[in-house]
Amino acid sequence: MERIYLDNNATTQVAPEVLEEMLPYLQDLYANPSSMYSFAGEVSQKLKEARRRVAALLGAQAEEIVFTSCGSESDSTAIWAAVHSQPEKRHIVTTRVEHPAVKNLCEHLSHRGWRVTFVPVDAKGRLDTDLLYRSLTPDTAIVSVMWANNETGVVFPIADIAREVRARGIVFHTDAVQAVGKVPIDLQSLEVDFLSLSGHKLHAPKGVGVLYIRKGTKFSPFLIGGHQERGRRGGTENVASIIALGKACELAGSHMHDENSRVRKLRDRLEAGLLASIPASAVNGDPEHRLPNTTNIGFESVEGEAILLLMDRHRICASSGSACTSGSLEPSHVLRAMGVPFTSAHGSVRFSLSIYNTDAEIDYVIEKLPPIIERLRSLSPFWKKQAAAHAAG
Ligand SMILES: *Cc1c(COP(=O)(O)O)cnc(C)c1O
């Protein structure tokens, strides 16, 4: 096997159909869609189709779709818009487990005079929604809660949260980067003002995203420039990538069933296989409310980075739950917020699948990983100490 790619929450391969659809717009069809001649008209027609395709996947209207450069830009735009269009409101509510695109912006704002409430999660990564509702005040400018967590796959009850937030007249944003294409989304029946998504998490290329802006939601642009995107985001359109994203959304709609049946089964088999053959291992997250493609498993008393290195020798790609920041291995803020014990947070690995994974690949990982963990544990003083304590009763 060339490579077993189980890191689809980090990025995904561009679908062949998507590449095929975008290529002409990197070659012969290079007109600026804003120009007046019919050469440009061909391009702008195709952009319209992409906008319709994205809207269709989300149950939105085409005019509510704004193309951006990435998920991070969409997140920033939504939060800045809410803050700038309501300068009198100085409070923001979000969660402790957001992606850095939301988390770091909110921390930035908290150093610049905004009060930010970071709502906690429980040991399974479930949000304390009552605490969230109790934290809302007339001073709250925006509530930003991710649809699904990128590290654990835990899915939050966005429909309920959006309803409660908007009932108090507060703007609601959801970072749905990990949810789009994996769970059905129908914005028509949801009280969501802003929703972010990113192309490269659903088999389109890197460098394109979408911000959904509900009709009537107060908005002020983040990127001020030309009249593109109806004045909501300046800059000549990233034509080929937008067309790619349109196609990727269409494909995501038709693959949703496969994602929730075949991919879910592959994920469950991987998870069960590893838990059965590796002692002192456990799932991080809420198995009941989780994306179909993600499992995050903590292996007691080993370093996640070491696991990744040894898996890499077998050409298996996954992510660890710790990030090497300034030389010290800090467990991720998500696992810390869940209170995952230090010894297992350090040995946490995220496997995230896609429709391109096969049964043979899962068998391969179930075969290769247990000896890796055993070998690392044989070198681990933590593990030996624990084993000795266990033997002593
Ligand atoms: C990847 C990701 C982002 C950022 O998207 P980019 O397009 O890489 O900027 C934001 N939120 C979540 C949950 C993500 O997984």
The ligand as an ORCA input file, in Angstrom:
! r2SCAN-3c Opt
* xyz 0 1
  C      -9.671     23.082      9.507
  C     -10.616     23.783     10.372
  C     -10.734     25.182     10.338
  C      -9.860     26.046      9.487
  O     -10.085     25.909      8.119
  P      -8.955     26.426      7.120
  O      -9.605     26.378      5.779
  O      -7.812     25.469      7.230
  O      -8.593     27.804      7.534
  C     -11.648     25.785     11.167
  N     -12.427     25.059     11.984
  C     -12.360     23.717     12.042
  C     -13.276     22.976     12.965
  C     -11.445     23.036     11.258
  O     -11.373     21.705     11.336
*
